[in-house]
Protein backbone atom coordinates (compact mmCIF):
# COMPACT_ATOMS: atom_id res chain seq x y z
CA UNK A 1 0.00 0.00 0.00
CA UNK A 2 1.45 3.41 -0.90
CA UNK A 3 2.26 5.72 1.97
CA UNK A 4 1.16 9.35 2.02
CA UNK A 5 3.21 12.05 3.65
CA UNK A 6 1.03 14.79 5.10
CA UNK A 7 1.51 17.24 7.93
CA UNK A 8 -0.09 16.87 11.34
CA UNK A 9 -2.18 19.95 10.57
CA UNK A 10 -3.52 18.23 7.45
CA UNK A 11 -4.36 15.12 9.47
CA UNK A 12 -6.25 17.24 11.99
CA UNK A 13 -8.17 18.94 9.19
CA UNK A 14 -9.06 15.53 7.73
CA UNK A 15 -10.24 14.32 11.14
CA UNK A 16 -12.68 17.21 11.29
CA UNK A 17 -14.19 16.00 8.00
CA UNK A 18 -14.92 12.50 9.30
CA UNK A 19 -18.44 11.32 9.95
CA UNK A 20 -19.45 11.05 13.61
CA UNK A 21 -18.79 7.29 13.45
CA UNK A 22 -15.37 7.91 11.87
CA UNK A 23 -14.55 10.37 14.62
CA UNK A 24 -15.57 7.81 17.26
CA UNK A 25 -13.31 5.20 15.62
CA UNK A 26 -10.40 7.67 15.51
CA UNK A 27 -11.01 8.59 19.15
CA UNK A 28 -11.05 4.92 20.21
CA UNK A 29 -7.77 4.33 18.38
CA UNK A 30 -6.09 7.38 19.91
CA UNK A 31 -7.49 6.66 23.37
CA UNK A 32 -6.18 3.09 23.20
CA UNK A 33 -2.70 4.32 22.27
CA UNK A 34 -2.75 6.97 25.00
CA UNK A 35 -3.87 4.47 27.63
CA UNK A 36 -1.08 2.08 26.60
CA UNK A 37 1.44 4.92 26.77
CA UNK A 38 0.09 5.99 30.17
CA UNK A 39 0.43 2.49 31.62
CA UNK A 40 3.94 2.10 30.22
CA UNK A 41 4.92 5.44 31.76
CA UNK A 42 3.39 4.68 35.15
CA UNK A 43 5.07 1.25 35.18
CA UNK A 44 8.40 2.92 34.44
CA UNK A 45 7.83 5.52 37.16
CA UNK A 46 6.77 2.82 39.60
CA UNK A 47 9.98 0.91 38.95
CA UNK A 48 12.04 4.07 39.50
CA UNK A 49 10.14 4.84 42.71
CA UNK A 50 10.71 1.32 44.02
CA UNK A 51 14.42 1.52 43.21
CA UNK A 52 14.73 4.93 44.85
CA UNK A 53 12.80 3.75 47.92
CA UNK A 54 14.99 0.67 48.22
CA UNK A 55 18.08 2.91 48.11
CA UNK A 56 16.51 4.94 50.93
CA UNK A 57 15.79 1.80 52.93
CA UNK A 58 12.03 2.12 52.51
CA UNK A 59 9.83 -0.93 51.83
CA UNK A 60 6.92 0.51 49.87
CA UNK A 61 4.65 -2.50 50.30
CA UNK A 62 4.72 -2.16 54.08
CA UNK A 63 3.78 1.54 54.21
CA UNK A 64 0.52 2.60 55.77
CA UNK A 65 -1.55 5.54 54.52
CA UNK A 66 0.14 8.08 56.80
CA UNK A 67 3.58 6.80 55.82
CA UNK A 68 2.70 7.05 52.11
CA UNK A 69 1.51 10.60 52.66
CA UNK A 70 4.74 11.49 54.47
CA UNK A 71 6.82 9.89 51.70
CA UNK A 72 4.97 11.75 48.94
CA UNK A 73 5.26 14.99 50.92
CA UNK A 74 9.03 14.46 51.31
CA UNK A 75 9.40 13.72 47.58
CA UNK A 76 7.44 16.84 46.63
CA UNK A 77 9.46 19.05 48.98
CA UNK A 78 12.71 17.55 47.73
CA UNK A 79 11.65 18.04 44.09
CA UNK A 80 10.62 21.63 44.76
CA UNK A 81 13.99 22.34 46.36
CA UNK A 82 15.78 20.92 43.32
CA UNK A 83 17.07 17.86 45.14
CA UNK A 84 15.14 15.10 43.41
Residue frames as a rotation matrix with the C-alpha (Angstrom) as fourth column:
UNK 1
0.586 0.810 0.000 0.00
0.810 -0.586 0.000 0.00
0.000 0.000 -1.000 0.00
UNK 2
-0.120 -0.644 0.755 1.45
0.528 -0.686 -0.501 3.41
0.841 0.339 0.422 -0.90
UNK 3
-0.040 0.014 -0.999 2.26
0.970 -0.238 -0.042 5.72
-0.239 -0.971 -0.004 1.97
UNK 4
0.532 0.284 0.797 1.16
0.485 -0.875 -0.012 9.35
0.694 0.393 -0.603 2.02
UNK 5
-0.510 -0.654 -0.559 3.21
0.858 -0.347 -0.378 12.05
0.053 -0.673 0.738 3.65
UNK 6
0.224 0.617 0.755 1.03
0.353 -0.773 0.527 14.79
0.909 0.148 -0.391 5.10
UNK 7
-0.679 -0.499 0.539 1.51
-0.230 -0.552 -0.801 17.24
0.697 -0.668 0.260 7.93
UNK 8
-0.795 0.391 -0.464 -0.09
0.600 0.390 -0.699 16.87
-0.093 -0.834 -0.544 11.34
UNK 9
-0.649 0.562 -0.512 -2.18
-0.350 -0.819 -0.455 19.95
-0.675 -0.116 0.729 10.57
UNK 10
-0.520 0.441 -0.732 -3.52
-0.770 0.128 0.625 18.23
0.369 0.888 0.273 7.45
UNK 11
-0.746 0.237 -0.623 -4.36
0.339 0.940 -0.049 15.12
0.574 -0.247 -0.781 9.47
UNK 12
-0.762 0.462 -0.454 -6.25
0.366 -0.272 -0.890 17.24
-0.535 -0.844 0.038 11.99
UNK 13
-0.545 0.567 -0.618 -8.17
-0.751 -0.658 0.059 18.94
-0.372 0.496 0.784 9.19
UNK 14
-0.575 0.305 -0.759 -9.06
-0.413 0.693 0.591 15.53
0.707 0.653 -0.272 7.73
UNK 15
-0.856 0.253 -0.451 -10.24
0.505 0.597 -0.623 14.32
0.112 -0.761 -0.639 11.14
UNK 16
-0.677 0.615 -0.404 -12.68
-0.206 -0.686 -0.698 17.21
-0.706 -0.389 0.591 11.29
UNK 17
-0.414 0.501 -0.760 -14.19
-0.907 -0.150 0.395 16.00
0.084 0.852 0.516 8.00
UNK 18
-0.956 0.030 -0.291 -14.92
0.035 0.999 -0.011 12.50
0.291 -0.021 -0.957 9.30
UNK 19
0.049 0.996 -0.069 -18.44
-0.119 0.074 0.990 11.32
0.992 -0.040 0.122 9.95
UNK 20
0.351 0.129 0.927 -19.45
-0.909 -0.192 0.371 11.05
0.226 -0.973 0.050 13.61
UNK 21
0.985 0.002 0.173 -18.79
-0.048 0.964 0.261 7.29
-0.166 -0.265 0.950 13.45
UNK 22
0.510 -0.853 0.116 -15.37
0.453 0.150 -0.879 7.91
0.732 0.501 0.462 11.87
UNK 23
0.043 -0.449 0.892 -14.55
-0.578 -0.739 -0.345 10.37
0.815 -0.501 -0.292 14.62
UNK 24
0.708 0.265 0.655 -15.57
-0.699 0.400 0.593 7.81
-0.105 -0.877 0.469 17.26
UNK 25
0.909 -0.414 -0.035 -13.31
0.390 0.879 -0.276 5.20
0.145 0.238 0.960 15.62
UNK 26
0.177 -0.877 0.447 -10.40
0.158 -0.423 -0.892 7.67
0.972 0.228 0.064 15.51
UNK 27
0.222 -0.023 0.975 -11.01
-0.842 -0.510 0.179 8.59
0.493 -0.860 -0.133 19.15
UNK 28
0.948 0.141 0.284 -11.05
-0.269 0.832 0.486 4.92
-0.168 -0.537 0.827 20.21
UNK 29
0.648 -0.762 0.007 -7.77
0.558 0.468 -0.685 4.33
0.518 0.448 0.729 18.38
UNK 30
-0.029 -0.676 0.737 -6.09
-0.162 -0.724 -0.671 7.38
0.986 -0.139 -0.088 19.91
UNK 31
0.482 0.285 0.829 -7.49
-0.839 -0.122 0.530 6.66
0.252 -0.951 0.180 23.37
UNK 32
0.991 -0.120 -0.057 -6.18
0.128 0.976 0.177 3.09
0.034 -0.183 0.983 23.20
UNK 33
0.282 -0.946 0.158 -2.70
0.541 0.021 -0.841 4.32
0.792 0.323 0.518 22.27
UNK 34
-0.029 -0.257 0.966 -2.75
-0.522 -0.820 -0.234 6.97
0.853 -0.511 -0.111 25.00
UNK 35
0.795 0.357 0.490 -3.87
-0.603 0.385 0.699 4.47
0.061 -0.851 0.521 27.63
UNK 36
0.820 -0.550 -0.159 -1.08
0.512 0.829 -0.226 2.08
0.257 0.104 0.961 26.60
UNK 37
-0.013 -0.841 0.541 1.44
0.257 -0.526 -0.811 4.92
0.966 0.129 0.223 26.77
UNK 38
0.292 0.207 0.934 0.09
-0.752 -0.554 0.358 5.99
0.591 -0.807 -0.006 30.17
UNK 39
0.977 0.123 0.174 0.43
-0.206 0.757 0.621 2.49
-0.056 -0.642 0.765 31.62
UNK 40
0.507 -0.862 -0.017 3.94
0.675 0.409 -0.614 2.10
0.536 0.300 0.789 30.22
UNK 41
-0.088 -0.520 0.850 4.92
-0.147 -0.837 -0.527 5.44
0.985 -0.171 -0.003 31.76
UNK 42
0.508 0.334 0.794 3.39
-0.801 -0.157 0.578 4.68
0.318 -0.929 0.188 35.15
UNK 43
0.960 -0.235 -0.153 5.07
0.264 0.941 0.210 1.25
0.094 -0.242 0.966 35.18
UNK 44
0.153 -0.953 0.261 8.40
0.558 -0.135 -0.819 2.92
0.815 0.271 0.512 34.44
UNK 45
-0.044 -0.110 0.993 7.83
-0.544 -0.831 -0.116 5.52
0.838 -0.545 -0.024 37.16
UNK 46
0.857 0.416 0.303 6.77
-0.485 0.457 0.746 2.82
0.172 -0.786 0.594 39.60
UNK 47
0.703 -0.665 -0.252 9.98
0.616 0.747 -0.251 0.91
0.355 0.021 0.935 38.95
UNK 48
-0.180 -0.774 0.607 12.04
0.220 -0.633 -0.742 4.07
0.959 0.000 0.284 39.50
UNK 49
0.283 0.361 0.889 10.14
-0.750 -0.494 0.440 4.84
0.598 -0.791 0.131 42.71
UNK 50
0.992 0.102 -0.072 10.71
-0.043 0.825 0.563 1.32
0.117 -0.556 0.823 44.02
UNK 51
0.318 -0.947 -0.043 14.42
0.722 0.271 -0.637 1.52
0.614 0.172 0.770 43.21
UNK 52
-0.213 -0.359 0.909 14.73
-0.211 -0.891 -0.401 4.93
0.954 -0.277 0.114 44.85
UNK 53
0.611 0.529 0.589 12.80
-0.686 -0.019 0.728 3.75
0.396 -0.848 0.351 47.92
UNK 54
0.880 -0.334 -0.339 14.99
0.400 0.905 0.148 0.67
0.257 -0.266 0.929 48.22
UNK 55
-0.073 -0.951 0.301 18.08
0.528 -0.293 -0.797 2.91
0.846 0.100 0.523 48.11
UNK 56
-0.202 0.091 0.975 16.51
-0.592 -0.804 -0.048 4.94
0.780 -0.587 0.216 50.93
UNK 57
-0.976 -0.184 -0.119 15.79
-0.041 0.686 -0.726 1.80
0.215 -0.704 -0.677 52.93
UNK 58
-0.417 0.902 0.111 12.03
-0.762 -0.281 -0.584 2.12
-0.496 -0.328 0.804 52.51
UNK 59
-0.922 0.239 0.305 9.83
0.333 0.892 0.307 -0.93
-0.198 0.385 -0.902 51.83
UNK 60
-0.802 0.595 -0.057 6.92
-0.555 -0.704 0.443 0.51
0.223 0.387 0.895 49.87
UNK 61
-0.290 0.736 -0.612 4.65
-0.020 0.634 0.773 -2.50
0.957 0.236 -0.169 50.30
UNK 62
-0.307 0.137 -0.942 4.72
0.885 0.404 -0.230 -2.16
0.349 -0.904 -0.245 54.08
UNK 63
-0.987 -0.098 0.123 3.78
0.059 -0.955 -0.292 1.54
0.146 -0.281 0.949 54.21
UNK 64
-0.235 0.936 -0.260 0.52
0.863 0.078 -0.499 2.60
-0.447 -0.342 -0.826 55.77
UNK 65
0.510 0.546 0.665 -1.55
0.806 -0.574 -0.148 5.54
0.301 0.611 -0.732 54.52
UNK 66
0.953 -0.156 -0.260 0.14
0.005 -0.850 0.526 8.08
-0.304 -0.503 -0.809 56.80
UNK 67
0.077 -0.988 0.133 3.58
0.222 0.147 0.964 6.80
-0.972 -0.044 0.231 55.82
UNK 68
-0.072 -0.012 0.997 2.70
0.993 0.097 0.073 7.05
-0.098 0.995 0.005 52.11
UNK 69
0.845 0.460 0.272 1.51
0.480 -0.877 -0.007 10.60
0.235 0.137 -0.962 52.66
UNK 70
0.699 -0.655 -0.286 4.74
-0.114 -0.497 0.860 11.49
-0.706 -0.568 -0.423 54.47
UNK 71
-0.165 -0.775 0.610 6.82
0.594 0.415 0.689 9.89
-0.787 0.476 0.392 51.70
UNK 72
0.209 0.329 0.921 4.97
0.952 -0.283 -0.115 11.75
0.223 0.901 -0.372 48.94
UNK 73
0.984 0.153 -0.090 5.26
0.174 -0.932 0.317 14.99
-0.035 -0.328 -0.944 50.92
UNK 74
0.337 -0.935 -0.109 9.03
0.047 -0.099 0.994 14.46
-0.940 -0.340 0.011 51.31
UNK 75
-0.224 -0.384 0.896 9.40
0.882 0.311 0.354 13.72
-0.415 0.869 0.269 47.58
UNK 76
0.586 0.523 0.619 7.44
0.740 -0.656 -0.147 16.84
0.329 0.545 -0.771 46.63
UNK 77
0.927 -0.274 -0.257 9.46
-0.068 -0.796 0.602 19.05
-0.369 -0.540 -0.756 48.98
UNK 78
0.031 -0.968 0.250 12.71
0.287 0.248 0.925 17.55
-0.957 0.043 0.286 47.73
UNK 79
-0.057 0.022 0.998 11.65
0.995 0.088 0.055 18.04
-0.087 0.996 -0.027 44.09
UNK 80
0.836 0.458 0.303 10.62
0.483 -0.876 -0.008 21.63
0.262 0.153 -0.953 44.76
UNK 81
0.739 -0.634 -0.229 13.99
-0.218 -0.546 0.809 22.34
-0.638 -0.548 -0.542 46.36
UNK 82
0.566 -0.496 -0.659 15.78
-0.789 -0.095 -0.607 20.92
0.239 0.863 -0.445 43.32
UNK 83
-0.280 -0.763 0.583 17.07
-0.901 0.419 0.115 17.86
-0.332 -0.493 -0.804 45.14
UNK 84
0.244 0.442 0.863 15.14
-0.163 0.896 -0.413 15.10
-0.956 -0.040 0.291 43.41
